[in-house]
Amino acid sequence: MATLAQWVEGARPRTLPAAVAPVLVGTGAAAAADAAHLGRALLALAVALALQIGVNYANDYSDGIRGTDENRVGPFRLIGSGSAEPSAVKAAALWSFLAAGVFGTVLIAWSGHWWLFAVGALAIGAAWYYTGGRSPYGYRGFGEISVFLFFGLVAVAGTTYVQAGRLTVTSVVSAVAVGCLACALLLVNNIRDVHTDAVSGKRTLAVILGERRSRMLYVLLMAVPFAIVAALAAAGQPWSALTLLCAPLAAATARPVVAKARGKALIPVLRRTSMTELAFAVLLTVGLAVS
């Protein structure tokens, strides 16, 4: 039986900034429109965290029962390590999704935008079928697209919408920046596992593109957000340029990827990419709110 510490590690806390970042930025964009609402922002954060934990447990379950984690070099997995039964991990994923649904229902009722139920259902479906079901789209190279949509565009714009009651250009543009960083986080994870994934038949984007192109794409995904905030600053959100302060962190994070680090040597890059996204989000949120 898995210990509490193992369950916490199985939730992959290093990936949680990917859930926090879009809510912060979406709230910053709402503040820029003089419409920030702390209560709704906190509920949006609860939804995002529950979804992220749910997808992490769901991935552990689906990869575990398929045996694709047997030669894994990445972070701890509950089923792959033999620490927990598949049924228990599946239940943890479903309970996490249920929690996201409850928080989401309260948020939708509070904001009055009932059509967002459809968006929430799509998000939960995307979380499960990333590696679940008969034909998981994460095994066909579509994982990064899903992350860009749901942990970038939907999460940032949705957070702004439930607070401001409308979308803004700032929110949508900022969502693209956050989505790029979220994609970089998944991509470096898949670059690390590219060889074992190829052997197990898991055709991630990194497997499809190959290592060299995947590393180039990672650098691009880390660079584009800074070009976006520079454009925001020039277009009337001058304090968004605060985000450029974490550009050296992004450069240092990308260096091992450029230097062709492989396997376990990329595990710290996963953590640093996550921290870069969070630092970027905090600085952009402050910049948007001040602007």
N, C-alpha and C positions, 0 to 999 in steps of 0.2 A: 504494500500500500504506500502511495506517495505521501511524503510529509507536506506540511503546510509550505515550507520553504520551496519544495519542488513544484508545488502547484503555482506558487508565485513566479518561480523561474519559468515554468511552462507557459505562463501568460505573456512572457517576453516583454518585461517592463521597458527594455531599451527601445522598443518600437512605439511606446505610448506617446512620445512627443509628436508623432505623426497624427495623432488624434487631437492633441492639445493645440498644435500650431494653427490649423485652419479655423478653429473656434476663436482663438485670440485675434487673428487677422480679420475675420468676419465681424467681430465686435469692434475692432479698430475702425473698420469701414463704416459701421453703423454710427460710431462716435463722430466720424468725419461728417456724417449727415445729421448730426445733432439728435440721434435717435437711439443711443446705446441704452440697453436695459439689462441690469446685472442679473436679475432673476432668470430671465430667458436665456442669457448667455450661460449661466451655470447649468441650466437644464440641457442646453445644446452640448455642453462639455460632457455631461453625464451620458448622453446618447452616444457621442463620439467615442468615449472611452470604453463603454460597454460593447460597441460594435468592434473596436479594435481588439479587445480581449477575446470576444467571441470568434473573430476570424482567426486569431492565433490558435485558440483551442481547436477550432474546426480544421485548420491546416494540420495540426498535430494528429488529429483523429484520422483524417482522410489519407495523409501521407503514411501514417503508421500502419493502417490496415492494408495499404497497397504494398508496403515494404520498401517504399522509396527513401526511407530514413535510415536504412540498415548501414549504409556506408557514409553517413552524413558527417561533415566536418564542422558544421555550424553549431549554434547554441543548443543547449539541452532540450530534448524532446521527451515528453512523458511516456508515450507509447514506445518510441524507438529505443529508449533506455530500459524498458521493461518495468518502469516505476509505477505505472497505472494501467488499469484495464481500459481497452477501447471504449466500452460502454460508459465508463465514468468520465472520460475525456469528452465524449459526445454529449453527455448530459451537461457538462460544464459549458460547452459551446452553446447549447440550446438555452440554458438558463441565462447566459450572457445576452443572447439575442432577445430573450423575453424581457430582460431588464431594459435593454435599449428600446424595445417596443413600449414599455410602460412609461419610461421617461419621455419618449417621443410623443405619446398620446397626451400626456399632461401639457407638453410644450405646444402641441397643435391646438388643443382646447383653449389654452391661454391666449395664443395668438389669433385664433379664429380662422386659420387657413387650413381647412379640412382636406383640401386636395393634396396636401403634403403627406397624407397617409400613403399615397401611391409611391412617392419618392422613398419613404421609409421602407416600404415593402421591397422595392427594387434594391435598396442598399443591403437589406438582410439577405435577399436572394443572391446578390453578387458576392457577399461575404461567404456564403455556404458553397456556392458552385465554383468558387475560385479553384479549389482542389477537390470538391465533393461532387457527388453524382456520377453518372456513367461517363460523361464526357467533359471533365473539368476544363474550363477555358484557360486556367493558369498553366495547363500542360500543353497549350497550343500557342503560347506567346502573347496572350492578351492580358496578362496580369498588370503590366504597367499602364495600359490604357484604362483599365478599371480603377486603378489607384488614382490616376490623374483625374478621372471623372468624380469619384466618390470622396476621396480625401483631398481633393483640390477644388474643383469647380462646385460640386454640390455642397460640400461642407462649409466652405467660405461663404459662397453666395447664399446658401440656406441660412447660415447664422445671421448674416446681415438682414435677410428678408424677414425672419421671425421677429426681429427687433425693430426694423425700420418700416416694415410693411411694403417695401419696394426694393428693387435691385438698383445698384449704382454702378457707374462705369468703373469707379475706383475698386469696388468689391470684385467685379468680374476680372479686371486686370490683375488684381492682387491674388485672386484665386488661381490664375495661370501660373504665377510665380511659386505659390505654395505647392501646386500640383506637380511642378517640375522637381521640386526637392523631394516630395513624397515618392515620385518615380525613381529618383536617384537612390533612395533608401532601398527600395525593392530590387533595383537593378544590381547594386553592389552585392546584395545578398545572393542573387542568382549568378553573378560572376564568380563568387566564391565557390558555389556548388556546381559550376558548369560541367565539370567532367563527370561527377557522380550522377548528375541529372541526366546527362546524355546516355550513360550506361543503363539507367533505370527507365529510360523511355520518356522522361519528363522534358518536353520541348519548350523550355522557357524562352523568353526573348533573347537571353544571353546565349543559349544553345543555338538558336536560329541564326543570330548575327555572327556568332563566333567571338572569341575573346577580344581581338583587336578592335573590332567595330563597337563592341559593347563598352569597352573602356573609353573609347572616343565619345560615345553617347553619354556616358556617365559624366564626363568633364563638361559636355555641353549642357546637360541638365543642371549641373551645379553653377554654371556661369550665367545662363539665361535669366534667372531671377534677379540678378544684380543689374542687368541691362534694363529689366522691367522697372525696377525701383528708380533707376536713374531717369527713365522716361517719365515716371510719375512725378518725380521732383521737378522736372522741367515743365510739366503740364499743370502745375498749380498745387502740388502737395510737397512743398520744399522739405519738410521735416522727415519725409519718407527716406531721404538720403541718409538718415541715421543708420539704416540697414547696411550701408556700405562698410560700416565699422567691423562687421563680421566677415567681410570678404577675405581677409588673411586666414581666418579659421577655415573657410571653405577651400582655399588654395592648399593649406596644409593637409586638410582631410583628403583631397584628391591626389596628393603627391604619391602615396603608395600605389594607387590604382594606375597612375601614369607609369610608375616604375615597375609595373607588372608583378606586384605582389600577388601571391596565390594562396588558396586554401585558408588555413588558420591565420595566416598573416593578415587576412582581410577582415577578420572578426572585429578588431579595434576600429576599422574603417566604418563598419556598420554603426557602431556606437557614436563615432564622431560625426557621421552623416546625420544621424538623428539629432545630436546636439546642435549641429549647424542649422538644421531646419528650425529647431526651437529658438535658437538665438536670433535667427532671421525674423521669425514671427514676433518675438517680443519687441525687437527694435522697430519693426514695421508697424506694429500695433501702437506703440508709443508715438511714432512719427505721424501716423494717420490721426490719432486722437488730438495731438497738439496742433496739427495743421488745421 
